[in-house]
Amino acid sequence: MKRWMMAGMLLALVQGAAMADNYPARPVKLIVGYAPGGPVDTAARIYADYLGRTLKQPVVVDNRAGASGAIAADLTAKATPDGYTLYFVASPTMTMTPLIQKSVNFNPTKDFTYIGLITDYTNVLLINKDFPAKDVTELVEYARKHPEGVSFGSAGVGASNHLSAELLAQMGGVKMLHVPYKGNSPAMADVIGGKVTFMFDITGTAIGHIQGGKVRALAVTSKTRNAALPTVPTMIESGMKNYDLTGWYALIGPQKLPADVVDKLVKAQKSIGDDPAFKQRMTQGGYDLDITGPKPLGERIQRELKLWGGVVKTANIQVD
């Protein structure tokens, strides 16, 4: 009996090694937790193209929108750990959604294999062009003097731009009215129209509104200025000490991906990051490349869960 068990274990190891050596032998599915056409989907399709070229197999984007990426995350967590189902995940899904949504069925620190970060993205604070505040300090002071006079829009309760504004209010020690929308576009329309005071938006999608004079950009949320908006100060430069927030996109897979498969994917990511054409396309979209391996991604998730956990608790944010 022991011989049969040992033989079975040896056969499984050999088969696993052979699978990893041949990986990928067929198309790879890249899950995206948001609808086609949005910023996450657009970046994912660019990445999928380059990943497919590097792996020499088609990489097919599979949009599974809903619940701020939680549906896609749950699907990924339950997928067969063979490297043929991967997730192009946006940071809010891993560091905000699990803290806010009671219905979440995945654990961001236990249910996945981390492969690595791909890009960082900066948010920018956009204000109605006719609002009197000329900078972030004046916006906070206006809110202090007019407790019900400042409102902010977001893509919904618990969205990254909701929490970014809550953090601003907490750091400034002021009250600001949250107005949630079903997506960034309707929120932006009301900032432009003056129905709400401001919102945070991804730099890549905000640039057109800024250049068209529809809104004013007060500050970016990253520690350093964004190359796409070089004249816009950071939140730190604007008086918000330690306000350093960047979102990110990363590649993850189900728990227990074979080590050789992970190694191949990590090497593929590095190769993609070294491609000048890929870097140019990401930079044009307002992204900064941040290609790393599994460990830095895990550490970043832990740090951001701690940060947003405090914001969520203080603001008492939770949805079913």
RAZIHU-V490592 format. One record per residue. N is the residue number from 1. RES is the residue in one letter. PSI is psi in whole degrees, -180 to 180 (999 if undefined). Layout:
n=N res=RES psi=PSI
n=N res=RES psi=PSI
//
This chain:
n=1 res=M psi=-43
n=2 res=K psi=-38
n=3 res=R psi=-42
n=4 res=W psi=-41
n=5 res=M psi=-44
n=6 res=M psi=-39
n=7 res=A psi=-41
n=8 res=G psi=-41
n=9 res=M psi=-41
n=10 res=L psi=-42
n=11 res=L psi=-41
n=12 res=A psi=-41
n=13 res=L psi=-43
n=14 res=V psi=-44
n=15 res=Q psi=-40
n=16 res=G psi=-42
n=17 res=A psi=-40
n=18 res=A psi=-40
n=19 res=M psi=-44
n=20 res=A psi=-40
n=21 res=D psi=-36
n=22 res=N psi=-7
n=23 res=Y psi=136
n=24 res=P psi=139
n=25 res=A psi=-1
n=26 res=R psi=174
n=27 res=P psi=149
n=28 res=V psi=137
n=29 res=K psi=127
n=30 res=L psi=108
n=31 res=I psi=140
n=32 res=V psi=132
n=33 res=G psi=13
n=34 res=Y psi=165
n=35 res=A psi=157
n=36 res=P psi=145
n=37 res=G psi=-18
n=38 res=G psi=178
n=39 res=P psi=-39
n=40 res=V psi=-46
n=41 res=D psi=-42
n=42 res=T psi=-47
n=43 res=A psi=-39
n=44 res=A psi=-38
n=45 res=R psi=-35
n=46 res=I psi=-47
n=47 res=Y psi=-43
n=48 res=A psi=-38
n=49 res=D psi=-48
n=50 res=Y psi=-36
n=51 res=L psi=-40
n=52 res=G psi=-42
n=53 res=R psi=-40
n=54 res=T psi=-42
n=55 res=L psi=-12
n=56 res=K psi=36
n=57 res=Q psi=149
n=58 res=P psi=140
n=59 res=V psi=113
n=60 res=V psi=123
n=61 res=V psi=132
n=62 res=D psi=103
n=63 res=N psi=122
n=64 res=R psi=74
n=65 res=A psi=154
n=66 res=G psi=147
n=67 res=A psi=39
n=68 res=S psi=39
n=69 res=G psi=-5
n=70 res=A psi=-34
n=71 res=I psi=-45
n=72 res=A psi=-38
n=73 res=A psi=-44
n=74 res=D psi=-41
n=75 res=L psi=-42
n=76 res=T psi=-45
n=77 res=A psi=-32
n=78 res=K psi=-1
n=79 res=A psi=158
n=80 res=T psi=129
n=81 res=P psi=70
n=82 res=D psi=1
n=83 res=G psi=0
n=84 res=Y psi=-3
n=85 res=T psi=113
n=86 res=L psi=164
n=87 res=Y psi=120
n=88 res=F psi=94
n=89 res=V psi=141
n=90 res=A psi=145
n=91 res=S psi=-39
n=92 res=P psi=-33
n=93 res=T psi=-35
n=94 res=M psi=-26
n=95 res=T psi=-8
n=96 res=M psi=-51
n=97 res=T psi=-45
n=98 res=P psi=-22
n=99 res=L psi=-20
n=100 res=I psi=-41
n=101 res=Q psi=118
n=102 res=K psi=-28
n=103 res=S psi=0
n=104 res=V psi=134
n=105 res=N psi=13
n=106 res=F psi=156
n=107 res=N psi=117
n=108 res=P psi=-19
n=109 res=T psi=-7
n=110 res=K psi=-25
n=111 res=D psi=8
n=112 res=F psi=159
n=113 res=T psi=122
n=114 res=Y psi=134
n=115 res=I psi=-43
n=116 res=G psi=162
n=117 res=L psi=155
n=118 res=I psi=-58
n=119 res=T psi=156
n=120 res=D psi=153
n=121 res=Y psi=145
n=122 res=T psi=139
n=123 res=N psi=157
n=124 res=V psi=138
n=125 res=L psi=117
n=126 res=L psi=131
n=127 res=I psi=151
n=128 res=N psi=135
n=129 res=K psi=-20
n=130 res=D psi=-1
n=131 res=F psi=141
n=132 res=P psi=-23
n=133 res=A psi=129
n=134 res=K psi=-16
n=135 res=D psi=179
n=136 res=V psi=-40
n=137 res=T psi=-44
n=138 res=E psi=-34
n=139 res=L psi=-46
n=140 res=V psi=-42
n=141 res=E psi=-37
n=142 res=Y psi=-43
n=143 res=A psi=-34
n=144 res=R psi=-40
n=145 res=K psi=-24
n=146 res=H psi=81
n=147 res=P psi=-24
n=148 res=E psi=18
n=149 res=G psi=-2
n=150 res=V psi=128
n=151 res=S psi=157
n=152 res=F psi=144
n=153 res=G psi=160
n=154 res=S psi=173
n=155 res=A psi=4
n=156 res=G psi=165
n=157 res=V psi=125
n=158 res=G psi=-3
n=159 res=A psi=160
n=160 res=S psi=-37
n=161 res=N psi=-21
n=162 res=H psi=-51
n=163 res=L psi=-33
n=164 res=S psi=-41
n=165 res=A psi=-36
n=166 res=E psi=-40
n=167 res=L psi=-41
n=168 res=L psi=-47
n=169 res=A psi=-41
n=170 res=Q psi=-42
n=171 res=M psi=-33
n=172 res=G psi=-12
n=173 res=G psi=37
n=174 res=V psi=167
n=175 res=K psi=136
n=176 res=M psi=139
n=177 res=L psi=125
n=178 res=H psi=130
n=179 res=V psi=100
n=180 res=P psi=145
n=181 res=Y psi=171
n=182 res=K psi=65
n=183 res=G psi=165
n=184 res=N psi=-35
n=185 res=S psi=-50
n=186 res=P psi=-31
n=187 res=A psi=-44
n=188 res=M psi=-40
n=189 res=A psi=-38
n=190 res=D psi=-25
n=191 res=V psi=-45
n=192 res=I psi=-41
n=193 res=G psi=-8
n=194 res=G psi=9
n=195 res=K psi=-28
n=196 res=V psi=158
n=197 res=T psi=-49
n=198 res=F psi=173
n=199 res=M psi=162
n=200 res=F psi=140
n=201 res=D psi=157
n=202 res=I psi=137
n=203 res=T psi=-45
n=204 res=G psi=-37
n=205 res=T psi=-15
n=206 res=A psi=-25
n=207 res=I psi=-44
n=208 res=G psi=-41
n=209 res=H psi=-37
n=210 res=I psi=-49
n=211 res=Q psi=-29
n=212 res=G psi=-2
n=213 res=G psi=16
n=214 res=K psi=-29
n=215 res=V psi=168
n=216 res=R psi=141
n=217 res=A psi=119
n=218 res=L psi=-38
n=219 res=A psi=153
n=220 res=V psi=157
n=221 res=T psi=-7
n=222 res=S psi=166
n=223 res=K psi=-34
n=224 res=T psi=162
n=225 res=R psi=153
n=226 res=N psi=136
n=227 res=A psi=-30
n=228 res=A psi=-19
n=229 res=L psi=65
n=230 res=P psi=-21
n=231 res=T psi=-5
n=232 res=V psi=124
n=233 res=P psi=166
n=234 res=T psi=167
n=235 res=M psi=-35
n=236 res=I psi=-45
n=237 res=E psi=-26
n=238 res=S psi=7
n=239 res=G psi=-4
n=240 res=M psi=86
n=241 res=K psi=133
n=242 res=N psi=10
n=243 res=Y psi=94
n=244 res=D psi=97
n=245 res=L psi=126
n=246 res=T psi=133
n=247 res=G psi=173
n=248 res=W psi=160
n=249 res=Y psi=144
n=250 res=A psi=167
n=251 res=L psi=127
n=252 res=I psi=167
n=253 res=G psi=-177
n=254 res=P psi=161
n=255 res=Q psi=147
n=256 res=K psi=33
n=257 res=L psi=139
n=258 res=P psi=141
n=259 res=A psi=-38
n=260 res=D psi=-35
n=261 res=V psi=-44
n=262 res=V psi=-44
n=263 res=D psi=-43
n=264 res=K psi=-40
n=265 res=L psi=-38
n=266 res=V psi=-44
n=267 res=K psi=-37
n=268 res=A psi=-41
n=269 res=Q psi=-43
n=270 res=K psi=-41
n=271 res=S psi=-42
n=272 res=I psi=-43
n=273 res=G psi=-27
n=274 res=D psi=-5
n=275 res=D psi=115
n=276 res=P psi=-34
n=277 res=A psi=-41
n=278 res=F psi=-45
n=279 res=K psi=-42
n=280 res=Q psi=-44
n=281 res=R psi=-40
n=282 res=M psi=-42
n=283 res=T psi=-40
n=284 res=Q psi=-28
n=285 res=G psi=3
n=286 res=G psi=13
n=287 res=Y psi=154
n=288 res=D psi=126
n=289 res=L psi=140
n=290 res=D psi=61
n=291 res=I psi=119
n=292 res=T psi=177
n=293 res=G psi=-169
n=294 res=P psi=-44
n=295 res=K psi=-50
n=296 res=P psi=-34
n=297 res=L psi=-46
n=298 res=G psi=-41
n=299 res=E psi=-38
n=300 res=R psi=-40
n=301 res=I psi=-44
n=302 res=Q psi=-45
n=303 res=R psi=-43
n=304 res=E psi=-30
n=305 res=L psi=-39
n=306 res=K psi=-46
n=307 res=L psi=-54
n=308 res=W psi=-25
n=309 res=G psi=-40
n=310 res=G psi=-41
n=311 res=V psi=-45
n=312 res=V psi=-43
n=313 res=K psi=-45
n=314 res=T psi=-41
n=315 res=A psi=-7
n=316 res=N psi=55
n=317 res=I psi=125
n=318 res=Q psi=142
n=319 res=V psi=156
n=320 res=D psi=999
//
